[in-house]
């Protein structure tokens, strides 16, 4: 049994990873300020501290084997409007966390990074060697942290793995997506099925894709969580390993909407709107490095299954009220 600190463990991905760690028999402490997370999402069996990552030194000590770091603001639009919030928390908070880890001699880190570090892709599928050119302060803040971690590994022997997610979806037990405001496609379409929205907006239907709508790579949150446990085992002192996580297959906006119709049995009215600036036609990951270095293979790649899990969670949490 190992002992882990999970920052942001009351949020969507962090809570699912914390649950997997508890189920694997590990001692888990969740640190979350509940600014975007939910106390009830913290898994039974995990200790909980309501606090900020900037103050992690108050609780981090040599008894911890590793830190899994999810605590970050992640709304792209908000990051454009209020960039200082993202630099202060995502970058400044992580700098304080790394200092606390150094002082406590906790030498392993798994970091929740993002495909937003790549910006507009030069080619697909996207590999870890693709140019990084984020188009938002959110993506830039995550890339800055990746650079910070690389320096920590080189200078101080940290063992670190950054996992760059593509489109995370689905649910795991009582843990699912609850963002306010919501910006992700699957929960937005499910809100139409629940009667919380009149229609789903389709931003552009004239892209060079089979049905004219954008194509994205969706990964089940439970597959994502399993990758984090594998990353703990793969972390090597002095190395900063970066791995993309995705299914390697893309689904268009219209495919997602049609799948929601089939899963829920509800009509989903759609309205075609203009393209959004900066929306690439296709974003699909190459997860070959994760397969090779982590031994990771997603097992829940079926879109209908992903939507069904998200639908079950959405009905349990109705009305949203968040």
C-alpha positions in Angstrom: 0.0 0.0 0.0 1.2 3.5 -0.9 0.1 6.9 0.3 -0.9 9.6 -2.2 -1.9 13.2 -2.1 -4.5 14.0 -4.8 -4.9 17.7 -5.4 -8.2 18.7 -6.9 -9.6 15.3 -5.9 -13.1 16.7 -5.5 -13.3 17.6 -9.2 -14.3 15.5 -12.2 -11.1 13.6 -13.2 -9.5 13.9 -9.8 -12.3 12.3 -8.0 -12.4 9.3 -10.4 -8.6 8.8 -10.0 -8.9 9.1 -6.2 -11.7 6.4 -6.3 -9.5 4.1 -8.3 -6.6 4.6 -5.9 -8.8 3.8 -2.9 -10.2 0.7 -4.7 -6.6 -0.4 -5.3 -6.0 -0.4 -1.6 -3.9 2.8 -1.3 -4.1 5.5 1.4 -5.5 8.6 -0.3 -5.7 12.2 0.9 -7.6 14.7 -1.2 -6.7 18.4 -1.1 -9.3 20.6 -2.7 -10.6 24.1 -2.0 -14.0 23.2 -3.4 -14.0 26.3 -5.7 -15.1 24.0 -8.6 -15.2 20.6 -6.9 -17.8 18.9 -4.8 -17.3 17.5 -1.3 -19.6 14.5 -2.1 -17.4 13.5 -5.0 -14.5 12.6 -2.7 -14.5 8.8 -2.4 -15.4 7.0 0.8 -12.2 5.9 2.4 -10.2 9.0 1.4 -9.1 11.6 3.8 -10.2 15.1 2.9 -8.5 18.5 3.4 -10.3 21.7 2.3 -7.4 23.9 1.3 -5.4 25.5 -1.5 -2.4 24.0 -3.3 -0.6 27.2 -2.5 -0.6 26.0 1.1 0.3 22.3 0.4 3.4 22.6 2.6 1.1 22.6 5.7 0.0 19.0 5.0 2.7 17.4 2.7 5.3 15.3 4.6 7.7 12.5 3.8 5.1 9.8 4.5 3.5 10.5 1.1 4.9 8.4 -1.8 3.6 10.7 -4.6 1.4 13.6 -5.6 -1.3 13.4 -8.3 -2.0 17.0 -9.3 -5.4 18.0 -10.8 -6.0 21.3 -9.1 -6.4 23.8 -11.9 -8.9 26.2 -13.4 -9.8 24.8 -16.9 -12.3 27.1 -18.7 -10.8 28.3 -21.9 -13.1 31.2 -22.3 -12.7 32.4 -18.8 -8.9 32.2 -19.2 -9.1 34.6 -22.1 -11.2 37.1 -20.0 -9.3 36.7 -16.7 -5.8 35.4 -17.6 -4.3 36.4 -14.3 -6.6 33.9 -12.5 -5.0 31.1 -14.5 -1.4 32.3 -14.1 -1.9 32.7 -10.4 -3.5 29.4 -9.6 -2.3 27.0 -12.3 1.3 28.2 -12.5 1.8 29.9 -9.1 0.0 27.2 -7.3 2.0 24.5 -8.9 5.2 26.3 -8.2 4.3 26.3 -4.5 3.3 22.6 -4.7 6.7 21.7 -6.3 8.5 23.6 -3.5 6.4 21.7 -0.9 7.3 18.4 -2.5 11.0 19.3 -2.6 11.0 20.3 1.1 9.0 17.1 2.1 11.2 14.9 -0.1 8.2 13.6 -2.0 9.8 12.7 -5.3 7.1 11.4 -7.6 4.4 13.5 -9.5 1.7 12.7 -12.0 0.4 15.9 -13.6 -3.0 16.5 -15.3 -2.0 18.3 -18.5 -4.0 18.9 -21.6 -4.2 18.7 -25.4 -4.7 22.5 -25.3 -0.9 22.8 -25.0 -0.8 21.9 -28.8 -3.1 24.6 -30.0 -3.9 24.3 -33.7 -2.5 20.9 -34.8 -0.1 20.8 -37.7 -1.2 17.2 -38.5 -3.2 14.4 -36.9 -3.1 12.2 -35.1 -1.2 14.4 -32.6 2.0 13.0 -31.1 4.0 14.3 -28.2 6.6 15.7 -30.6 4.1 18.0 -32.2 4.7 21.7 -31.8 3.2 23.3 -28.7 1.5 26.6 -29.5 -1.5 27.0 -27.1 -4.2 29.5 -28.2 -5.5 30.4 -24.7 -4.1 31.4 -21.4 -5.4 28.1 -20.0 -3.4 26.0 -22.5 -0.4 28.3 -22.0 -0.6 27.9 -18.2 -0.6 24.1 -18.5 2.4 24.2 -20.9 4.2 26.5 -18.5 3.7 23.9 -15.7 5.0 21.2 -18.0 8.2 23.3 -18.5 8.4 23.9 -14.8 8.2 20.2 -14.1 10.8 19.4 -16.7 13.2 21.7 -14.9 12.4 20.2 -11.6 13.2 16.7 -12.9 16.5 17.8 -14.4 17.7 19.9 -11.4 16.3 17.9 -8.5 15.7 14.4 -9.7 11.9 14.5 -9.6 10.1 11.5 -11.2 7.2 13.0 -13.2 4.7 12.1 -15.8 2.5 14.6 -17.5 -0.7 13.2 -19.1 -2.2 15.3 -21.9 -5.9 14.6 -22.1 -8.0 15.1 -25.2 -11.9 15.0 -24.6 -12.7 13.3 -21.3 -16.3 12.1 -21.0 -18.5 9.5 -19.3 -18.9 8.9 -15.6 -17.7 6.5 -12.9 -20.3 5.8 -10.2 -21.2 9.0 -8.5 -18.4 11.0 -10.2 -19.2 12.8 -13.4 -19.1 16.1 -15.2 -20.5 19.1 -13.3 -19.1 22.3 -14.7 -20.6 25.8 -14.2 -20.8 27.0 -16.9 -20.8 23.8 -18.9 -18.8 23.9 -22.1 -18.3 20.2 -23.1 -20.3 18.7 -25.8 -21.7 15.5 -24.3 -23.1 17.0 -21.1 -24.5 19.9 -23.1 -26.4 17.6 -25.4 -27.6 15.6 -22.4 -29.0 18.9 -21.0 -31.2 19.1 -24.1 -32.4 15.5 -23.4 -33.2 16.6 -19.8 -35.2 19.6 -20.9 -32.7 22.0 -19.5 -31.8 23.4 -23.0 -34.1 23.9 -26.0 -31.5 22.8 -28.6 -27.8 22.1 -29.1 -25.8 24.5 -31.1 -23.6 23.0 -33.9 -20.8 25.4 -34.5 -20.0 25.0 -38.2 -21.2 22.3 -40.6 -18.8 23.1 -43.5 -15.5 21.6 -42.2 -13.5 19.2 -44.4 -14.8 16.2 -42.4 -17.2 13.4 -43.5 -20.4 15.2 -42.2 -19.0 18.8 -42.1 -18.8 19.0 -38.3 -15.7 19.0 -36.1 -14.2 15.7 -35.1 -12.9 15.1 -31.6 -11.2 12.2 -29.7 -13.3 11.1 -26.7 -11.8 9.1 -23.8 -13.8 7.5 -21.0 -12.9 9.0 -17.6 -12.3 5.6 -16.1 -9.8 4.7 -18.8 -8.1 8.0 -18.0 -8.0 7.1 -14.3 -6.3 3.8 -15.0 -3.6 5.6 -17.0 -2.8 7.6 -13.9 -2.2 4.5 -11.8 0.1 3.1 -14.5 1.9 6.4 -14.6 2.8 6.1 -11.0 4.6 2.9 -11.7 6.3 4.3 -14.8 7.7 7.5 -13.2 11.5 7.5 -13.3 13.8 9.7 -11.2 15.1 12.6 -13.3 12.7 12.0 -16.2 9.7 14.1 -17.3 7.6 11.7 -19.4 4.8 13.3 -21.4 2.1 11.0 -22.8 -1.1 11.8 -24.8 -4.2 10.1 -23.7 -7.0 9.5 -26.2 -8.7 6.7 -28.1 -7.0 7.5 -31.4 -10.4 7.6 -33.0 -12.5 10.7 -33.7 -16.3 11.3 -33.5 -18.0 14.2 -35.1 -20.3 16.6 -33.4 -23.2 15.1 -35.4 -22.2 11.6 -34.4 -22.2 12.6 -30.8 -25.7 14.2 -31.1 -27.1 11.1 -32.9 -25.6 8.8 -30.3 -27.3 10.8 -27.5 -30.6 10.5 -29.4 -30.2 6.7 -29.5 -29.0 6.3 -25.9 -31.6 8.6 -24.3 -34.6 8.1 -26.6 -35.1 11.9 -26.7 -35.2 14.2 -29.7 -32.3 16.5 -29.7 -33.1 19.6 -31.8 -30.0 21.2 -33.3 -29.3 24.6 -34.6 -26.3 25.3 -36.9 -24.4 28.3 -35.9 -21.2 29.8 -37.4 -17.8 28.4 -36.8 -16.1 29.4 -33.6 -12.7 31.0 -34.1 -9.8 28.7 -33.4 -11.8 25.4 -33.7 -9.7 23.0 -35.7 -11.6 20.5 -38.0 -10.0 17.4 -36.4 -8.3 16.8 -33.0 -7.3 13.2 -32.6 -4.6 11.8 -30.3 -1.8 9.3 -30.9 -1.5 7.4 -27.7 1.3 5.2 -28.9 3.7 6.4 -26.3 1.2 5.7 -23.5 0.8 2.2 -24.9 4.5 1.7 -25.0 5.7 3.4 -21.8 2.7 2.9 -19.5 1.3 -0.3 -20.9 -2.0 1.6 -21.2 -4.9 0.6 -23.5 -8.3 2.1 -23.3 -11.1 -0.5 -22.9 -14.2 1.8 -23.0 -13.8 3.3 -26.5 -17.4 2.8 -27.6 -19.1 6.2 -27.9 -22.5 4.7 -27.0 -21.1 3.3 -23.7 -19.4 6.6 -22.9 -22.7 8.5 -23.4 -24.7 5.9 -21.5 -22.5 6.4 -18.4 -22.8 10.1 -18.7 -26.6 9.9 -19.1 -26.9 7.7 -16.0 -24.9 10.3 -14.0 -26.9 13.3 -15.4 -30.2 11.7 -14.4 -28.9 11.0 -10.9 -27.8 14.7 -10.5 -31.0 16.2 -11.9 -31.8 19.0 -11.4 -28.3 20.4 -12.0 -28.6 23.4 -9.7 -24.8 23.9 -9.8 
